[in-house]
């Protein structure tokens, strides 16, 4: 896409997401980690692209999100940003790069913004990361919050089951959501919590709430692209809708290519110079 063509496209901003909530327009968000796929989903009209630390799972094959490094997140984010003409690009700050101190959190956020060209960062947690959120916001970097199931804390929880079923945890989640809004976060992700609680939180907040496994009464939805396209075929949570079966499509295509090469059917007379 030429630079001229790119400039004609109206960019999605944090302000526009706020306006979308006010007028009741749902926000569509997907993950992406590389140039080619980001270009496709941006062109298809996605509003927000999350360069998620889920890259640790779907791109690197790790069991959890914990191993991915800040350098690796910057690499993925810079690849995505080069492809994007319209979507707002949000980048996860990975585990261990904001929990230690607010100064470290700010340095991580600044590196992401300067080196990748991303538009915002996302952090997991509530009151326990308040200082980090405030410090990052003080530098003018937009912050998206993330509550509910927070995969960076998987070893604390010990399970990927639904969060905040109990009243105490539900009350803390609502308090944390209001706190993150008060701090200045522009949006919030709620992951794998009861739909009724997600509805309550969304109604209580002025900022947009994006759900994943949080029911229909939020301001938008996010899925991992490899999951919704059916590239990953073993991950089958209730909240996931597969919009394609690319695992089968790609397997069949590669199988046909192998067969053609073995049978000397590729390349044919029209495919040589």
C-alpha positions, 0 to 999 in steps of 0.5 A: 500500500502506497503512502498516499493510499495509507493517508486516505484511510481514517485511522481508529483512535482511542477517542473514536472507540469512546464515541463508538461506545456512546452510540452503541456501535460494537468494537471488533478486535483481533490479535495479530503478530506479523505483517501479512496477517495484520494487512489482511485483517486491517483491510477487512475492517477490524477496529483494534489489533492486539499484538498479544503476548499470546504470541508466546503460545501461537507463534512460539509454541510455549505453554504459557504467555510468561516466556515471551520477552520485551524484545520479542513483543517489539519485533511482533508489534513493529511487523504489525504496525508496518501493515496497518492503515486503519486499526488502532494497534495495542501492544501487550507489555509482557510479564516481568516488564511492569510489575517490578516498579513503575519506572520499569513499566514506563521504560517498557512502554516507551520502548514499545512506542518508540521502537514498534510504532504501536499506538497503546499498551495493555497491562494485566491487573488492577490495584496492584499495578496502579502505580505502573498505569499512572506512570505510563499515562503520565508520559502520554502513552494510552493504556488498556486494562485487562481484568478477569482471567489474567494469563500472566498470573496463571501459576497463581490461579493454577487454572484457566477456568472462569474468574470472579464467580465468587462475590468477593472476587466479583466485587474486587473486579468491579472496584479494579475496573472503576480504579483503572478508569479513574487512573485514565485507561482508555479501555478495558479487556474482561476475560472469561468472567460471568456474563452478568458481571461483565454486563454490570461492569460495562454499564458502570464504566464510561470507557469501552469494555472489550470481552473475551468469554465475557458474554454479549453485553460488553462494548466489543469482542476480541479473539485470538486470530489463529483460534477464530480462523481455525488454524489452532484446532485443539483449543476449544473453549465455549467462547470461541467461534471458528469462522474458518477451518484453515487447519484443514485448508492448509493441510490439504493444500500442502498435501496436494503440493507434496503430491504434485512435486513427487509426481512431477506434476509441478511445475508444468509447462506454463510454470517455467521460463 
